[in-house]
Amino acid sequence: MTADWPLLSLLVWLPIVGGALVLGFGADRAREARWAGLVVALATLLLSIPLYTDFDGSSAVMQFVERHEWIAAINAWYHLGVDGVSVALILLTAFCTVLVLVGAWESIEDRAHQYVASFLILEGMMIGVFAALDALLFYVFFEAMLVPMFIIIGIWGGPRRVYASIKFFLYTFLGSIFMLVGLVYLYLKAGNWELAQWALLPLNATEQMWLFFAFLVAFAVKVPMWPVHTWLPDAHVEAPTGGSVILAAIMLKIGGYGFLRFSLPVTPDASQEWAWLVIALSLVAVIYVGLVALVQEDMKKLIAYSSISHMGFVTLGTFIAFALVREAGNADAARLGLQGAMVQMVSHGFISGAMFSCVGVLYDRMHSRMIRDYGGVANSMPWFAALFVLFAMANSGLPGTSGFVGEFMVIIAAFQANPWFAVLAGLTLVIGAAYTLWLVKRVIFGEVANQEVRELKDIDAREAFVLCAFAVAVLLVGVWPAPLIELMDASLAALADHISAGKL
């Protein structure tokens, strides 16, 4: 389905151009810069709505397609298009960017115009990743989005921001070098950069194996999977609140999206062969990293480790699909695993974004993220406490919240592959409840810990808007996940069938 008007190009370039224009306001017109940035972000969100309303969920073909010649010498095209998976992630990106800019309205005073511009440019780059159908274009967006996040952490981060930003950049950049080698090999073999044609490219077992590991290294760092996860806690702790929200809610999803776009369709046989490795690493992340979260004393670091643990469900659900196809030829159960992984990605975006926003609300008041400095917050901030507890319950996988839906679907799929996978995966519900409720008990409930907590003021209208928007999303997906599942169903069903058919 070719676009009648360049909707995807507008979604990609409106925030990028808008961000560049916001820079022109300068440091002395911070208020105007904030309003201009918010208008651009809201316009991007409104433009993303037709992606959902006009999308044909019954079709697995790419829609809203745009294709123009880009670099003729190497047969590279400016080629954009979306399926149900892309639409869900673009909507998530546009939604979270608006809330990030509103959330930082008063907390960021230094170089506010640059802060707003960085997030707008980052938004455009991330939408470009989700919409690119040309592998070279995908890679350009994939690498370019590192720059604004590097700036966000390095300028507006905490005391160790330079260390954290460099570590973030080196981990993700070095991982993507392996992907670039794989992309160049596929280009030389196919003569083009078209992802759809690469999915049909005949590759022998050896070629698939090397390409699989090239993609695995790149996307495992991005997710991040154990043991290449160590950059994330540092990045989260040092990043400003908005940086942590986007990092957890959107950027981690690009790793999972990469598996769906490259590993599964291009190397289906190698992915089936090595699914056990990714499943094992995912289970380690789900269990071990969850236990690490249990002993953290810094709220942001605890939520960062929680993110790694919950993102383990994404890779688990994705590669459980391979195991199901390989062992039993069960394409329906594989489809369930993929659906669960995708619902978990979207759900985690809402929950992690909300949790980091809550920490930001407390930090703006007390300038501390240490759990020991709090206690009895519910006595002085009852509305905030109610929302914080809701997000904590969602993080624990409480039925009726979005945190339950994706994890439950992955566990059902895992049980069909191997009951022990389901048992081990289910442990995260226990461990997640342990570290999340332990956090709630020490921060929200109990006697008021000190005079500073006693004098805290409850959330204002701006903060309430941000947290309530996240709360509505968490409850809506938890109570009524059908629209999200139906949006992605045809695309994931076609992917499961492709895995089942293989190339060998």
VENKAQUI-V135313 format. One record per residue. N is the residue number from 1. PHI is phi in whole degrees, 0 to 359 (none if undefined). Layout:
BEGIN
[[N,PHI] [N,PHI]]
END
This chain:
BEGIN
[[1,none] [2,274] [3,290] [4,285] [5,217] [6,285] [7,299] [8,294] [9,297] [10,297] [11,294] [12,283] [13,267] [14,302] [15,293] [16,293] [17,294] [18,299] [19,297] [20,297] [21,291] [22,299] [23,301] [24,290] [25,290] [26,78] [27,290] [28,274] [29,233] [30,296] [31,298] [32,296] [33,296] [34,297] [35,294] [36,297] [37,297] [38,294] [39,298] [40,296] [41,295] [42,294] [43,297] [44,296] [45,297] [46,295] [47,293] [48,283] [49,298] [50,300] [51,302] [52,276] [53,291] [54,261] [55,280] [56,269] [57,290] [58,275] [59,248] [60,265] [61,284] [62,292] [63,236] [64,56] [65,287] [66,232] [67,215] [68,222] [69,296] [70,240] [71,238] [72,297] [73,299] [74,242] [75,59] [76,262] [77,237] [78,278] [79,236] [80,240] [81,181] [82,223] [83,245] [84,298] [85,296] [86,297] [87,300] [88,300] [89,284] [90,292] [91,299] [92,299] [93,297] [94,296] [95,297] [96,290] [97,297] [98,301] [99,292] [100,295] [101,292] [102,293] [103,296] [104,264] [105,304] [106,249] [107,283] [108,258] [109,251] [110,279] [111,53] [112,299] [113,296] [114,289] [115,298] [116,297] [117,298] [118,298] [119,289] [120,293] [121,296] [122,298] [123,301] [124,299] [125,297] [126,292] [127,296] [128,299] [129,300] [130,286] [131,255] [132,289] [133,250] [134,257] [135,297] [136,292] [137,297] [138,304] [139,295] [140,298] [141,295] [142,301] [143,277] [144,297] [145,290] [146,294] [147,295] [148,297] [149,291] [150,302] [151,293] [152,300] [153,290] [154,289] [155,262] [156,255] [157,277] [158,278] [159,300] [160,256] [161,294] [162,293] [163,300] [164,294] [165,291] [166,292] [167,297] [168,301] [169,294] [170,294] [171,301] [172,287] [173,290] [174,296] [175,297] [176,286] [177,298] [178,297] [179,297] [180,300] [181,300] [182,296] [183,295] [184,296] [185,299] [186,294] [187,297] [188,296] [189,280] [190,265] [191,82] [192,206] [193,246] [194,284] [195,297] [196,297] [197,284] [198,296] [199,296] [200,261] [201,291] [202,290] [203,230] [204,281] [205,298] [206,293] [207,300] [208,297] [209,297] [210,295] [211,294] [212,302] [213,288] [214,298] [215,290] [216,300] [217,299] [218,296] [219,277] [220,296] [221,295] [222,287] [223,300] [224,262] [225,266] [226,292] [227,258] [228,260] [229,258] [230,291] [231,288] [232,291] [233,301] [234,296] [235,297] [236,294] [237,296] [238,273] [239,292] [240,295] [241,305] [242,300] [243,297] [244,295] [245,297] [246,292] [247,300] [248,282] [249,283] [250,239] [251,295] [252,295] [253,290] [254,293] [255,295] [256,297] [257,296] [258,298] [259,299] [260,290] [261,270] [262,243] [263,300] [264,292] [265,282] [266,275] [267,234] [268,295] [269,287] [270,295] [271,294] [272,293] [273,296] [274,253] [275,301] [276,301] [277,294] [278,292] [279,298] [280,297] [281,296] [282,294] [283,294] [284,298] [285,298] [286,297] [287,265] [288,297] [289,294] [290,298] [291,292] [292,297] [293,299] [294,297] [295,255] [296,284] [297,252] [298,260] [299,299] [300,293] [301,292] [302,298] [303,291] [304,297] [305,295] [306,299] [307,298] [308,299] [309,298] [310,288] [311,290] [312,300] [313,293] [314,294] [315,291] [316,297] [317,297] [318,295] [319,269] [320,300] [321,302] [322,296] [323,298] [324,295] [325,291] [326,292] [327,276] [328,229] [329,61] [330,269] [331,293] [332,294] [333,292] [334,298] [335,299] [336,297] [337,298] [338,294] [339,298] [340,298] [341,298] [342,289] [343,298] [344,296] [345,298] [346,293] [347,299] [348,297] [349,300] [350,293] [351,291] [352,294] [353,300] [354,293] [355,296] [356,293] [357,296] [358,297] [359,298] [360,298] [361,299] [362,293] [363,294] [364,299] [365,269] [366,244] [367,54] [368,212] [369,251] [370,283] [371,299] [372,294] [373,276] [374,245] [375,140] [376,75] [377,300] [378,300] [379,290] [380,250] [381,227] [382,296] [383,293] [384,299] [385,299] [386,298] [387,291] [388,299] [389,295] [390,301] [391,293] [392,295] [393,295] [394,297] [395,295] [396,275] [397,85] [398,292] [399,303] [400,98] [401,244] [402,296] [403,296] [404,278] [405,298] [406,296] [407,296] [408,296] [409,296] [410,295] [411,295] [412,298] [413,296] [414,297] [415,298] [416,288] [417,280] [418,195] [419,305] [420,291] [421,300] [422,294] [423,298] [424,293] [425,296] [426,295] [427,299] [428,295] [429,294] [430,287] [431,294] [432,299] [433,296] [434,296] [435,287] [436,287] [437,290] [438,296] [439,295] [440,299] [441,300] [442,280] [443,264] [444,269] [445,259] [446,90] [447,288] [448,299] [449,284] [450,203] [451,294] [452,298] [453,294] [454,298] [455,266] [456,296] [457,260] [458,292] [459,299] [460,271] [461,297] [462,294] [463,294] [464,296] [465,300] [466,297] [467,291] [468,291] [469,297] [470,297] [471,297] [472,298] [473,297] [474,297] [475,287] [476,297] [477,292] [478,290] [479,272] [480,223] [481,280] [482,305] [483,302] [484,293] [485,295] [486,293] [487,301] [488,260] [489,299] [490,297] [491,295] [492,287] [493,296] [494,295] [495,293] [496,298] [497,294] [498,295] [499,299] [500,299] [501,288] [502,66] [503,238] [504,257]]
END
